[in-house]
């Protein structure tokens, strides 16, 4: 699913139609997957911070706020 939504740039509706699901279901699955990825990424960044490994400004912001910076800020 992530391959089609993010790498192939399908909309949730396009992907849902291609596999016979509702777009609402696909959006829910996508949000659950992203939450799991963010949680895992947060763990990795915590490890890097605890071990004094280099981090970008965006990684530090994500670790502190749990979200990425908005564009233009």
N, CA, C and O atoms as a Tinker XYZ file with bonds, in Angstrom:
   292  protein
     1  N      0.815000   -1.178000    0.000000    73     2
     2  CA     0.000000    0.000000    0.000000    64     1     3
     3  C      0.870000    1.258000    0.000000    63     2     4     5
     4  O      0.632000    2.174000   -0.786000    81     3
     5  N      1.871000    1.306000    0.873000    73     3     6
     6  CA     2.726000    2.492000    0.944000    64     5     7
     7  C      3.449000    2.718000   -0.383000    63     6     8     9
     8  O      3.654000    3.859000   -0.797000    81     7
     9  N      3.825000    1.650000   -1.032000    73     7    10
    10  CA     4.476000    1.759000   -2.339000    64     9    11
    11  C      3.597000    2.541000   -3.316000    63    10    12    13
    12  O      4.060000    3.475000   -3.971000    81    11
    13  N      2.332000    2.150000   -3.405000    73    11    14
    14  CA     1.432000    2.803000   -4.355000    64    13    15
    15  C      1.075000    4.228000   -3.929000    63    14    16    17
    16  O      1.010000    5.124000   -4.771000    81    15
    17  N      0.845000    4.446000   -2.636000    73    15    18
    18  CA     0.423000    5.768000   -2.186000    64    17    19
    19  C      1.545000    6.794000   -2.196000    63    18    20    21
    20  O      1.312000    7.963000   -2.501000    81    19
    21  N      2.759000    6.368000   -1.866000    73    19    22
    22  CA     3.842000    7.333000   -1.732000    64    21    23
    23  C      4.845000    7.308000   -2.886000    63    22    24    25
    24  O      5.315000    8.360000   -3.320000    81    23
    25  N      5.166000    6.151000   -3.369000    73    23    26
    26  CA     6.147000    6.084000   -4.452000    64    25    27
    27  C      5.503000    6.206000   -5.832000    63    26    28    29
    28  O      6.060000    6.841000   -6.727000    81    27
    29  N      4.354000    5.609000   -5.997000    73    27    30
    30  CA     3.654000    5.697000   -7.286000    64    29    31
    31  C      2.660000    6.853000   -7.308000    63    30    32    33
    32  O      2.073000    7.139000   -8.352000    81    31
    33  N      2.464000    7.521000   -6.175000    73    31    34
    34  CA     1.626000    8.723000   -6.043000    64    33    35
    35  C      0.155000    8.474000   -6.389000    63    34    36    37
    36  O     -0.504000    9.344000   -6.958000    81    35
    37  N     -0.358000    7.291000   -6.046000    73    35    38
    38  CA    -1.786000    7.033000   -6.201000    64    37    39
    39  C     -2.525000    7.790000   -5.110000    63    38    40    41
    40  O     -1.992000    7.977000   -4.016000    81    39
    41  N     -3.736000    8.222000   -5.394000    73    39    42
    42  CA    -4.593000    8.767000   -4.341000    64    41    43
    43  C     -5.183000    7.578000   -3.580000    63    42    44    45
    44  O     -5.155000    6.445000   -4.061000    81    43
    45  N     -5.712000    7.847000   -2.399000    73    43    46
    46  CA    -6.344000    6.766000   -1.628000    64    45    47
    47  C     -7.503000    6.173000   -2.423000    63    46    48    49
    48  O     -7.729000    4.963000   -2.387000    81    47
    49  N     -8.232000    7.016000   -3.135000    73    47    50
    50  CA    -9.359000    6.552000   -3.946000    64    49    51
    51  C     -8.888000    5.651000   -5.078000    63    50    52    53
    52  O     -9.470000    4.591000   -5.310000    81    51
    53  N     -7.841000    6.062000   -5.785000    73    51    54
    54  CA    -7.317000    5.251000   -6.888000    64    53    55
    55  C     -6.847000    3.888000   -6.401000    63    54    56    57
    56  O     -7.142000    2.862000   -7.013000    81    55
    57  N     -6.109000    3.890000   -5.284000    73    55    58
    58  CA    -5.613000    2.621000   -4.755000    64    57    59
    59  C     -6.772000    1.744000   -4.282000    63    58    60    61
    60  O     -6.790000    0.539000   -4.535000    81    59
    61  N     -7.729000    2.351000   -3.599000    73    59    62
    62  CA    -8.885000    1.597000   -3.095000    64    61    63
    63  C     -9.641000    0.932000   -4.236000    63    62    64    65
    64  O    -10.020000   -0.235000   -4.137000    81    63
    65  N     -9.857000    1.660000   -5.303000    73    63    66
    66  CA   -10.565000    1.097000   -6.460000    64    65    67
    67  C     -9.785000   -0.065000   -7.069000    63    66    68    69
    68  O    -10.376000   -1.050000   -7.512000    81    67
    69  N     -8.464000    0.050000   -7.091000    73    67    70
    70  CA    -7.652000   -0.993000   -7.721000    64    69    71
    71  C     -7.670000   -2.308000   -6.944000    63    70    72    73
    72  O     -7.417000   -3.368000   -7.517000    81    71
    73  N     -7.968000   -2.249000   -5.636000    73    71    74
    74  CA    -8.004000   -3.491000   -4.849000    64    73    75
    75  C     -9.391000   -3.810000   -4.295000    63    74    76    77
    76  O     -9.547000   -4.747000   -3.512000    81    75
    77  N    -10.395000   -3.035000   -4.697000    73    75    78
    78  CA   -11.766000   -3.322000   -4.294000    64    77    79
    79  C    -12.084000   -2.996000   -2.836000    63    78    80    81
    80  O    -12.871000   -3.697000   -2.200000    81    79
    81  N    -11.484000   -1.954000   -2.316000    73    79    82
    82  CA   -11.743000   -1.519000   -0.937000    64    81    83
    83  C    -12.308000   -0.103000   -0.976000    63    82    84    85
    84  O    -12.310000    0.544000   -2.023000    81    83
    85  N    -12.785000    0.370000    0.165000    73    83    86
    86  CA   -13.254000    1.756000    0.231000    64    85    87
    87  C    -12.070000    2.680000    0.491000    63    86    88    89
    88  O    -11.086000    2.285000    1.117000    81    87
    89  N    -12.176000    3.918000    0.000000    73    87    90
    90  CA   -11.084000    4.858000    0.243000    64    89    91
    91  C    -10.976000    5.197000    1.720000    63    90    92    93
    92  O     -9.885000    5.493000    2.205000    81    91
    93  N    -12.077000    5.159000    2.434000    73    91    94
    94  CA   -12.051000    5.408000    3.884000    64    93    95
    95  C    -11.207000    4.347000    4.592000    63    94    96    97
    96  O    -10.426000    4.666000    5.490000    81    95
    97  N    -11.365000    3.096000    4.189000    73    95    98
    98  CA   -10.581000    2.008000    4.767000    64    97    99
    99  C     -9.090000    2.204000    4.482000    63    98   100   101
   100  O     -8.255000    2.008000    5.365000    81    99
   101  N     -8.762000    2.586000    3.261000    73    99   102
   102  CA    -7.363000    2.798000    2.878000    64   101   103
   103  C     -6.766000    3.953000    3.670000    63   102   104   105
   104  O     -5.628000    3.859000    4.129000    81   103
   105  N     -7.510000    5.039000    3.838000    73   103   106
   106  CA    -7.005000    6.176000    4.619000    64   105   107
   107  C     -6.740000    5.758000    6.063000    63   106   108   109
   108  O     -5.750000    6.186000    6.656000    81   107
   109  N     -7.603000    4.935000    6.631000    73   107   110
   110  CA    -7.401000    4.446000    7.994000    64   109   111
   111  C     -6.163000    3.582000    8.117000    63   110   112   113
   112  O     -5.381000    3.734000    9.055000    81   111
   113  N     -5.986000    2.680000    7.173000    73   111   114
   114  CA    -4.808000    1.808000    7.174000    64   113   115
   115  C     -3.541000    2.643000    7.008000    63   114   116   117
   116  O     -2.535000    2.398000    7.674000    81   115
   117  N     -3.600000    3.635000    6.109000    73   115   118
   118  CA    -2.444000    4.509000    5.881000    64   117   119
   119  C     -2.069000    5.264000    7.167000    63   118   120   121
   120  O     -0.890000    5.344000    7.512000    81   119
   121  N     -3.044000    5.807000    7.861000    73   119   122
   122  CA    -2.770000    6.547000    9.102000    64   121   123
   123  C     -2.179000    5.631000   10.171000    63   122   124   125
   124  O     -1.258000    6.027000   10.887000    81   123
   125  N     -2.702000    4.413000   10.282000    73   123   126
   126  CA    -2.157000    3.454000   11.248000    64   125   127
   127  C     -0.710000    3.115000   10.909000    63   126   128   129
   128  O      0.142000    3.052000   11.796000    81   127
   129  N     -0.433000    2.897000    9.623000    73   127   130
   130  CA     0.939000    2.584000    9.195000    64   129   131
   131  C      1.874000    3.758000    9.487000    63   130   132   133
   132  O      2.992000    3.549000    9.958000    81   131
   133  N      1.435000    4.979000    9.216000    73   131   134
   134  CA     2.273000    6.151000    9.468000    64   133   135
   135  C      2.542000    6.348000   10.962000    63   134   136   137
   136  O      3.642000    6.742000   11.349000    81   135
   137  N      1.545000    6.076000   11.793000    73   135   138
   138  CA     1.751000    6.172000   13.246000    64   137   139
   139  C      2.819000    5.184000   13.709000    63   138   140   141
   140  O      3.670000    5.516000   14.534000    81   139
   141  N      2.765000    3.974000   13.173000    73   139   142
   142  CA     3.762000    2.963000   13.541000    64   141   143
   143  C      5.155000    3.360000   13.062000    63   142   144   145
   144  O      6.141000    3.167000   13.773000    81   143
   145  N      5.230000    3.913000   11.859000    73   143   146
   146  CA     6.523000    4.356000   11.324000    64   145   147
   147  C      7.072000    5.498000   12.163000    63   146   148   149
   148  O      8.259000    5.507000   12.489000    81   147
   149  N      6.224000    6.465000   12.519000    73   147   150
   150  CA     6.670000    7.594000   13.349000    64   149   151
   151  C      7.175000    7.116000   14.709000    63   150   152   153
   152  O      8.181000    7.611000   15.216000    81   151
   153  N      6.469000    6.153000   15.288000    73   151   154
   154  CA     6.877000    5.621000   16.594000    64   153   155
   155  C      8.239000    4.933000   16.483000    63   154   156   157
   156  O      9.110000    5.149000   17.326000    81   155
   157  N      8.424000    4.124000   15.471000    73   155   158
   158  CA     9.698000    3.444000   15.249000    64   157   159
   159  C     10.813000    4.451000   14.988000    63   158   160   161
   160  O     11.912000    4.319000   15.527000    81   159
   161  N     10.532000    5.451000   14.163000    73   159   162
   162  CA    11.522000    6.481000   13.853000    64   161   163
   163  C     11.889000    7.265000   15.113000    63   162   164   165
   164  O     13.052000    7.618000   15.308000    81   163
   165  N     10.902000    7.537000   15.964000    73   163   166
   166  CA    11.170000    8.216000   17.229000    64   165   167
   167  C     12.112000    7.412000   18.105000    63   166   168   169
   168  O     12.992000    7.976000   18.755000    81   167
   169  N     11.935000    6.098000   18.129000    73   167   170
   170  CA    12.832000    5.226000   18.899000    64   169   171
   171  C     14.253000    5.279000   18.360000    63   170   172   173
   172  O     15.216000    5.302000   19.127000    81   171
   173  N     14.378000    5.299000   17.054000    73   171   174
   174  CA    15.701000    5.373000   16.427000    64   173   175
   175  C     16.372000    6.702000   16.764000    63   174   176   177
   176  O     17.558000    6.741000   17.090000    81   175
   177  N     15.606000    7.789000   16.683000    73   175   178
   178  CA    16.171000    9.101000   17.002000    64   177   179
   179  C     16.547000    9.217000   18.471000    63   178   180   181
   180  O     17.547000    9.851000   18.807000    81   179
   181  N     15.759000    8.614000   19.344000    73   179   182
   182  CA    16.088000    8.612000   20.773000    64   181   183
   183  C     17.412000    7.899000   21.002000    63   182   184   185
   184  O     18.259000    8.379000   21.756000    81   183
   185  N     17.590000    6.761000   20.355000    73   183   186
   186  CA    18.851000    6.028000   20.444000    64   185   187
   187  C     20.015000    6.890000   19.977000    63   186   188   189
   188  O     21.060000    6.942000   20.626000    81   187
   189  N     19.826000    7.569000   18.841000    73   187   190
   190  CA    20.896000    8.424000   18.303000    64   189   191
   191  C     21.231000    9.558000   19.260000    63   190   192   193
   192  O     22.402000    9.890000   19.446000    81   191
   193  N     20.208000   10.153000   19.869000    73   191   194
   194  CA    20.448000   11.255000   20.808000    64   193   195
   195  C     21.177000   10.749000   22.054000    63   194   196   197
   196  O     22.131000   11.378000   22.511000    81   195
   197  N     20.735000    9.622000   22.604000    73   195   198
   198  CA    21.348000    9.049000   23.809000    64   197   199
   199  C     22.799000    8.650000   23.581000    63   198   200   201
   200  O     23.595000    8.646000   24.520000    81   199
   201  N     23.145000    8.319000   22.365000    73   199   202
   202  CA    24.509000    7.888000   22.043000    64   201   203
   203  C     25.325000    8.968000   21.345000    63   202   204   205
   204  O     26.358000    8.686000   20.739000    81   203
   205  N     24.854000   10.193000   21.435000    73   203   206
   206  CA    25.539000   11.359000   20.873000    64   205   207
   207  C     25.902000   11.187000   19.397000    63   206   208   209
   208  O     26.977000   11.597000   18.957000    81   207
   209  N     25.005000   10.587000   18.655000    73   207   210
   210  CA    25.198000   10.438000   17.216000    64   209   211
   211  C     24.633000   11.674000   16.520000    63   210   212   213
   212  O     23.679000   12.272000   17.020000    81   211
   213  N     25.191000   12.067000   15.391000    73   211   214
   214  CA    24.730000   13.290000   14.725000    64   213   215
   215  C     23.279000   13.184000   14.264000    63   214   216   217
   216  O     22.812000   12.130000   13.830000    81   215
   217  N     22.585000   14.318000   14.375000    73   215   218
   218  CA    21.190000   14.409000   13.934000    64   217   219
   219  C     20.996000   15.734000   13.209000    63   218   220   221
   220  O     21.630000   16.735000   13.543000    81   219
   221  N     20.116000   15.730000   12.219000    73   219   222
   222  CA    19.804000   16.966000   11.516000    64   221   223
   223  C     18.866000   17.815000   12.371000    63   222   224   225
   224  O     18.300000   17.330000   13.351000    81   223
   225  N     18.708000   19.066000   12.002000    73   223   226
   226  CA    17.779000   19.955000   12.707000    64   225   227
   227  C     16.360000   19.400000   12.621000    63   226   228   229
   228  O     15.618000   19.434000   13.603000    81   227
   229  N     15.981000   18.890000   11.450000    73   227   230
   230  CA    14.645000   18.321000   11.277000    64   229   231
   231  C     14.435000   17.091000   12.156000    63   230   232   233
   232  O     13.348000   16.900000   12.701000    81   231
   233  N     15.458000   16.260000   12.297000    73   231   234
   234  CA    15.355000   15.081000   13.165000    64   233   235
   235  C     15.188000   15.500000   14.620000    63   234   236   237
   236  O     14.389000   14.908000   15.346000    81   235
   237  N     15.931000   16.508000   15.049000    73   235   238
   238  CA    15.800000   17.009000   16.421000    64   237   239
   239  C     14.399000   17.567000   16.653000    63   238   240   241
   240  O     13.799000   17.330000   17.701000    81   239
   241  N     13.883000   18.303000   15.682000    73   239   242
   242  CA    12.533000   18.858000   15.789000    64   241   243
   243  C     11.504000   17.735000   15.887000    63   242   244   245
   244  O     10.594000   17.792000   16.714000    81   243
   245  N     11.647000   16.728000   15.054000    73   243   246
   246  CA    10.721000   15.593000   15.080000    64   245   247
   247  C     10.762000   14.900000   16.434000    63   246   248   249
   248  O      9.717000   14.551000   16.983000    81   247
   249  N     11.955000   14.697000   16.974000    73   247   250
   250  CA    12.099000   14.023000   18.255000    64   249   251
   251  C     11.432000   14.823000   19.374000    63   250   252   253
   252  O     10.793000   14.246000   20.254000    81   251
   253  N     11.577000   16.133000   19.341000    73   251   254
   254  CA    11.004000   16.983000   20.384000    64   253   255
   255  C      9.497000   17.170000   20.237000    63   254   256   257
   256  O      8.792000   17.290000   21.239000    81   255
   257  N      8.992000   17.198000   19.001000    73   255   258
   258  CA     7.592000   17.540000   18.755000    64   257   259
   259  C      6.723000   16.408000   18.202000    63   258   260   261
   260  O      5.496000   16.516000   18.183000    81   259
   261  N      7.354000   15.334000   17.756000    73   259   262
   262  CA     6.605000   14.209000   17.222000    64   261   263
   263  C      6.043000   14.432000   15.832000    63   262   264   265
   264  O      5.301000   13.596000   15.317000    81   263
   265  N      6.392000   15.554000   15.224000    73   263   266
   266  CA     5.925000   15.865000   13.873000    64   265   267
   267  C      7.059000   16.535000   13.112000    63   266   268   269
   268  O      8.028000   17.010000   13.705000    81   267
   269  N      6.927000   16.568000   11.805000    73   267   270
   270  CA     7.924000   17.278000   11.011000    64   269   271
   271  C      7.530000   18.741000   10.938000    63   270   272   273
   272  O      6.374000   19.096000   11.170000    81   271
   273  N      8.492000   19.581000   10.617000    73   271   274
   274  CA     8.221000   21.003000   10.470000    64   273   275
   275  C      7.336000   21.232000    9.258000    63   274   276   277
   276  O      7.439000   20.524000    8.257000    81   275
   277  N      6.473000   22.220000    9.356000    73   275   278
   278  CA     5.668000   22.607000    8.203000    64   277   279
   279  C      6.559000   23.295000    7.186000    63   278   280   281
   280  O      7.536000   23.945000    7.558000    81   279
   281  N      6.245000   23.164000    5.934000    73   279   282
   282  CA     7.027000   23.821000    4.887000    64   281   283
   283  C      6.952000   25.330000    5.086000    63   282   284   285
   284  O      5.902000   25.877000    5.424000    81   283
   285  N      8.076000   25.982000    4.871000    73   283   286
   286  CA     8.114000   27.429000    4.959000    64   285   287
   287  C      8.407000   27.958000    6.357000    63   286   288   289
   288  O      8.446000   29.171000    6.560000    81   287
   289  N      8.610000   27.075000    7.316000    73   287   290
   290  CA     8.907000   27.531000    8.679000    64   289   291
   291  C     10.324000   27.218000    9.054000    63   290   292
   292  O     10.751000   27.529000   10.166000    81   291
